[in-house]
Amino acid sequence: MVDTKTQYLKIKPGVDAAVLEVMESSMFIGGKVVAGFADNLAKYHGSKHCIPCANGTDALQIAMMALGLQPGDEVITPSFTYIATVEVAALLHIKPVFVEVDPKTFCIDPAAIEKAITPKTKAIIPVHLYGQAADMEKIMAIALKHNLFVIEDNAQAIGCDFTFSNGTVKKTGTIGHIGCTSFYPSKNLGAFGDGGAMFTDDDELANQLRMIASHGQSKRYYHDVVGCNSRLDAMQAAILDIKLKHLDEYIAARRKAADHYDKAFGGNKIITIPFREGNNKHVFHQYTLVLNTDKDPSGYRNGLNQFLADKGVPSMIYYPVPAHKQKMFDAFGGSNYELPVTDWLTERVISLPIHTELDEEQLEYIVKNVLEYVNR
Ligand SMILES: *Cc1c(COP(=O)(O)O)cnc(C)c1O
């Protein structure tokens, strides 16, 4: 699904030197390498503050803590997402309220958000799934109207530009009150291990985020609030700082691979290619097809997954079980939800390899095998 090895080999001298430098400095935690990367990443995003942390899951948790969300509060989030988004809410005894996604963009449906708002609702957590932005203009308007916070889960869409109807362009992850991202190795900006970051333009919130990520410390050994220990280490920061310089080029390579697939699959009766919303630039963390068949859809889809595996082509189902149907959420009334669009997608989606190192030959081989299955 990814080829981080080939990607590394292309930037090996720089990365190796940067890692060696960290080793020789013995500044493994904090220090100027981490601060320098955070600055560069904030600049890239056009965000006032970037606070690095240990991973994307922590980023979401720390964001909820910094906003002062309390046990019993509700957050509105899609069920069609990676579990981390909602797991941390549950961990803090905050109730995730699952809503439907748009069947075309796979992102949270703004109309569904409004219907799910109760007096206990405190925040909306849109997920920019697969690398495409949720409708942030509508979401921010709803949040403003109902006085809610917005935490963007931007783990899959780092570098995605969202254009508002007045022409303003912002990076996803900088539109809501707090944006969260992940540097998990397979993400679009991937570390050689774990990492994450939070973004905000609000000085006070930035302060809170920084404190909570560091044991609630306001200054060394003075702990003002209950926090946690969530740090990006200097080696990851050094590697990420180099990869950040290539991020736009990496995104362009992903989009080029997506264009190739689109051309090959467009017009096929069984395959729906990823929809590209006009107001944002899809960064293709995943290239996800919907297979249009109503007779045993998941059996048909799983059949393609196996067929491709037999030909040496990886493919993945993101995600085979939506959050509301996970056992974990039985206690939150997960089984009471009726989310037909989410269920419909869960049975029909399949993601093909997409990364920065795919060449024409590989793409052609993947395309040929997908078409062989769906056209037979
Ligand atoms: C990867 C991911 C996360 C979690 O990031 P980690 O760094 O693995 O903790 C959260 N949300 C989404 C949508 C993700 O894809």
Ligand as a Chemical Component Dictionary entry (heavy atoms), coordinates in Angstrom:
data_LIG
# 
_chem_comp.id                   LIG 
_chem_comp.type                 NON-POLYMER 
_chem_comp.pdbx_formal_charge   0 
_chem_comp.three_letter_code    LIG 
# 
loop_
_chem_comp_atom.comp_id 
_chem_comp_atom.atom_id 
_chem_comp_atom.alt_atom_id 
_chem_comp_atom.type_symbol 
_chem_comp_atom.charge 
_chem_comp_atom.model_Cartn_x 
_chem_comp_atom.model_Cartn_y 
_chem_comp_atom.model_Cartn_z 
_chem_comp_atom.pdbx_ordinal 
LIG C1 C1 C 0 -3.926 7.752 11.781 1  
LIG C2 C2 C 0 -5.169 8.397 12.270 2  
LIG C3 C3 C 0 -5.317 8.824 13.600 3  
LIG C4 C4 C 0 -4.352 8.473 14.685 4  
LIG O1 O1 O 0 -3.051 8.786 14.492 5  
LIG P1 P1 P 0 -1.911 7.967 15.291 6  
LIG O2 O2 O 0 -0.700 8.794 15.057 7  
LIG O3 O3 O 0 -1.843 6.609 14.700 8  
LIG O4 O4 O 0 -2.293 7.937 16.727 9  
LIG C5 C5 C 0 -6.468 9.502 13.944 10 
LIG N1 N1 N 0 -7.443 9.738 13.059 11 
LIG C6 C6 C 0 -7.347 9.341 11.774 12 
LIG C7 C7 C 0 -8.460 9.657 10.832 13 
LIG C8 C8 C 0 -6.225 8.650 11.340 14 
LIG O5 O5 O 0 -6.153 8.239 10.072 15 
# 
loop_
_chem_comp_bond.comp_id 
_chem_comp_bond.atom_id_1 
_chem_comp_bond.atom_id_2 
_chem_comp_bond.value_order 
_chem_comp_bond.pdbx_ordinal 
LIG C1 C2 SING 1  
LIG C2 C3 SING 2  
LIG C2 C8 DOUB 3  
LIG C3 C4 SING 4  
LIG C3 C5 DOUB 5  
LIG C4 O1 SING 6  
LIG O1 P1 SING 7  
LIG P1 O2 DOUB 8  
LIG P1 O3 SING 9  
LIG P1 O4 SING 10 
LIG C5 N1 SING 11 
LIG N1 C6 DOUB 12 
LIG C6 C7 SING 13 
LIG C6 C8 SING 14 
LIG C8 O5 SING 15 
# 
